Amino acid sequence: MNVALLASRGGIGRTTLAFKLGQLKTKETEVFLYEFDVAYPKLISFFSNWSGQTIKRRVSKVLYDKCKFHQKCFDVCQFGAIKKENDKPIRIISICRGCGVCLDICPEHAIDWEEIVSGEVGEAQIDNLTLYAARLALGQAWEGFLIKKLKESYPIKENKINILKAPLGLGASSLRAVKDANVFILVTNPSITLEEEIKTFGEIVQGFGITGFVIIRDKDALKDIEALISNLGLYSTSIPWIPSLKDGFPQDVEVELEAFLNRILSNNGGF
């Protein structure tokens, strides 16, 4: 069972919720957390023993002693990773995809390869709860590359409980990261765009053909929008705001969380 937690914005306690949901089942079985929000991998902070292995990637570099400024590299780079500045080509390392088209097109062979650090990929464990996480290097912007490396290093476990924390947003890059999910959970809170957010989420769930849940961190807000959620074929609950795990979850909240998780896990998220 692969359960994906999505969110349109940060600061709503999704990381704490992911960790606690993982903890709830560790007395019975192994549980695996996947931190795909590599730009803000907050789950790492819950594991003091996390360690990462450096991941490098290939990018282009300009050999200025050979460059005659034919400008063909500007025309062919579909990512905009080479730009003109002061009558010379300037590369933007953070968005270079290493496709090699600029190398092939340059008549002076004035572009070569170099390796740069993209980030780290690693693991940690607390009892039966294992975290697989990646952390994007400072100044790097290609999250998809690092997520791919994380999945290659630690494939999602078959016939296990896997909790996947998606990158922020409800766009294509976030959904690609958690495309293996059987269940999508949208974690949100009251906002002026809440209705549109839930409609978008409903379309996503319908497109994937899987079960969708909405967790709203405010009971009154849930009451106001519960009919819309139901009409979209989604299930919903309200889990109160918990700022941290330091003092532990209140007993009633813990019971509610466990009941919620059991509902998700039963019959692949069905009721």
C-alpha positions in Angstrom: 0.0 0.0 0.0 1.5 3.3 -1.1 -0.1 6.4 0.5 0.9 9.8 -0.9 0.6 13.0 1.1 0.2 16.1 -1.1 -0.1 19.8 -0.2 -0.4 23.0 -2.1 1.6 25.0 0.4 4.0 24.4 3.3 3.6 25.2 7.0 0.5 23.0 7.6 2.1 20.2 9.5 2.3 17.6 6.7 5.7 16.4 7.8 4.6 15.8 11.4 1.5 14.0 10.1 3.6 11.8 7.7 5.9 10.8 10.5 3.1 10.1 13.0 1.2 8.0 10.5 4.3 6.0 9.9 4.8 5.4 13.6 1.3 4.2 14.2 1.8 0.9 12.4 5.4 0.1 13.5 4.2 -2.1 16.4 2.7 -4.5 13.8 4.9 -4.2 10.8 7.7 -2.4 9.0 6.8 1.0 7.6 8.7 3.1 5.0 8.7 6.8 4.7 9.8 8.4 1.4 10.8 12.0 1.4 10.3 13.3 -2.1 10.1 16.9 -1.1 13.8 17.2 -1.8 13.9 21.0 -1.7 12.5 21.0 1.8 13.2 17.5 3.3 11.9 18.1 6.8 11.4 14.5 7.6 15.2 14.2 7.9 15.0 16.3 11.1 13.0 13.5 12.8 15.9 11.0 12.4 19.2 11.9 14.1 20.9 9.0 12.3 20.2 10.0 8.8 23.2 10.1 6.5 23.4 10.8 2.8 25.5 9.8 -0.1 26.6 12.6 -2.5 24.9 12.4 -5.9 26.5 14.1 -8.8 25.2 14.9 -12.3 26.7 15.9 -15.6 26.3 19.4 -16.9 27.8 21.4 -19.8 30.6 23.9 -19.5 31.9 26.5 -21.9 35.5 26.4 -23.1 36.0 30.1 -23.6 39.4 29.7 -25.2 37.7 27.8 -28.1 34.4 29.7 -28.2 33.9 31.9 -31.4 30.4 32.9 -30.3 28.5 31.3 -33.1 25.4 31.4 -30.7 24.0 28.1 -32.0 24.0 26.8 -28.4 21.5 29.5 -27.5 19.1 28.3 -30.2 19.1 24.6 -29.4 19.0 24.7 -25.6 15.3 24.0 -24.8 15.8 24.6 -21.1 17.4 28.1 -21.4 20.5 26.9 -19.6 22.9 28.9 -21.9 22.3 32.6 -22.2 24.1 35.6 -23.8 25.7 38.0 -21.4 28.3 40.7 -22.4 28.7 39.0 -25.8 29.6 35.6 -24.4 27.7 32.5 -23.5 26.9 32.1 -19.8 25.6 28.7 -18.6 23.0 28.4 -15.8 24.1 25.3 -14.0 21.1 24.8 -11.8 18.7 24.2 -14.8 21.1 22.4 -17.2 19.7 18.9 -17.9 22.9 17.5 -19.3 21.2 16.5 -22.6 24.3 17.2 -24.7 22.6 19.0 -27.6 24.8 22.1 -27.2 27.9 19.9 -27.4 26.7 18.3 -30.6 25.8 21.6 -32.3 28.9 23.7 -31.4 31.1 23.9 -34.6 34.2 24.8 -32.5 33.7 22.0 -29.9 33.8 24.7 -27.3 31.5 22.9 -24.9 32.5 20.0 -22.7 31.1 18.1 -19.7 31.7 18.5 -16.0 30.2 16.9 -12.9 28.6 18.9 -10.1 26.9 17.9 -6.8 23.2 17.6 -7.2 22.4 16.6 -3.6 22.4 13.7 -1.2 20.4 10.5 -1.0 20.3 8.4 2.2 18.4 6.5 4.8 17.7 6.3 8.5 15.8 4.1 10.9 13.9 4.3 14.2 12.8 0.8 15.2 10.5 -0.5 12.5 10.2 2.9 10.8 12.6 3.5 7.9 13.2 6.8 6.1 14.5 7.1 2.6 15.2 10.8 1.8 17.0 13.1 -0.6 18.3 16.6 0.0 18.8 19.0 -2.9 22.2 20.8 -2.9 22.3 24.5 -2.4 21.7 26.4 -5.6 20.4 23.4 -7.5 16.9 23.4 -9.0 16.4 20.0 -10.8 14.4 18.1 -8.2 13.3 15.4 -10.6 16.8 14.1 -11.1 17.4 13.7 -7.4 14.0 12.0 -6.9 14.8 9.6 -9.7 18.1 8.8 -8.0 16.3 8.3 -4.6 13.9 5.8 -6.2 16.8 4.0 -8.0 18.7 3.7 -4.7 15.7 2.7 -2.6 12.9 1.2 -4.7 9.4 1.4 -3.2 8.8 -1.8 -1.2 6.2 -4.3 -2.5 3.5 -5.5 -0.1 4.6 -3.0 2.6 3.2 0.2 4.0 4.9 3.1 2.1 4.1 6.7 3.0 5.2 9.0 0.2 5.6 12.7 0.9 5.3 14.5 -2.4 7.0 17.8 -3.4 4.9 20.8 -2.7 2.2 21.6 -5.2 -0.4 19.8 -7.2 1.4 20.1 -10.5 3.0 17.5 -12.8 6.3 17.4 -11.0 4.7 16.6 -7.6 2.4 13.9 -9.1 5.3 12.3 -11.1 7.1 11.7 -7.8 4.2 9.8 -6.3 2.7 8.1 -9.3 3.1 4.7 -7.6 0.5 5.7 -4.9 -2.7 3.7 -4.4 -4.2 6.5 -2.3 -3.8 10.3 -2.4 -4.2 12.4 0.7 -4.5 16.2 0.4 -3.4 17.9 3.6 -4.7 21.5 3.7 -6.1 24.3 5.9 -8.7 27.1 5.5 -7.8 29.6 2.8 -9.6 31.7 0.2 -8.6 29.2 -2.5 -9.7 26.1 -0.6 -12.6 25.3 -2.8 -10.5 25.5 -6.0 -7.8 23.5 -4.4 -10.1 20.7 -3.5 -11.7 20.7 -7.0 -8.2 20.4 -8.6 -7.4 17.6 -6.2 -10.7 15.8 -7.1 -9.7 16.0 -10.8 -6.3 14.6 -10.1 -7.7 11.7 -8.1 -10.3 11.0 -10.9 -7.5 11.0 -13.5 -5.4 8.5 -11.6 -8.5 6.3 -10.8 -7.5 5.9 -7.1 -9.0 6.8 -3.7 -8.6 10.3 -2.5 -8.8 11.7 1.0 -8.8 15.3 2.2 -7.5 16.2 5.6 -8.4 19.7 6.7 -6.7 21.1 9.8 -9.9 22.8 11.0 -13.2 21.2 11.9 -15.4 24.2 11.1 -13.8 24.6 7.7 -14.5 21.0 7.0 -18.2 21.4 7.8 -18.4 24.3 5.3 -17.0 22.3 2.4 -17.9 18.7 3.3 -20.7 18.5 0.7 -18.3 19.6 -2.1 -15.7 17.0 -1.1 -18.4 14.2 -1.1 -19.8 15.3 -4.5 -16.2 14.9 -5.9 -16.1 11.3 -4.7 -13.5 12.1 -2.0 -13.4 11.1 1.6 -12.5 13.6 4.4 -11.6 14.1 8.0 -10.3 16.8 10.3 -7.1 16.3 12.1 -6.3 19.2 14.5 -3.1 21.2 14.1 -0.2 19.6 15.9 2.9 21.8 15.8 5.5 19.2 16.8 6.0 15.8 18.3 8.0 17.0 21.3 5.2 16.7 23.8 3.5 13.8 22.1 0.1 13.7 20.4 -3.0 14.0 22.7 -4.6 10.6 23.2 -7.8 11.5 21.4 -5.9 12.7 18.4 -3.7 9.6 18.3 -6.8 7.4 18.4 -8.4 9.5 15.6 -5.2 9.2 13.5 -5.0 5.5 13.9 -8.6 5.0 13.0 -8.1 7.2 9.9 -5.0 5.2 8.8 -6.9 1.9 9.3 -9.6 3.2 7.0 -7.1 4.0 4.4 -5.3 0.6 4.6 -8.5 -1.5 4.6 -9.4 -2.6 1.1 -6.8 -0.3 -0.6 -8.4 2.8 0.8 -12.0 1.9 0.2 -14.9 1.8 2.7 
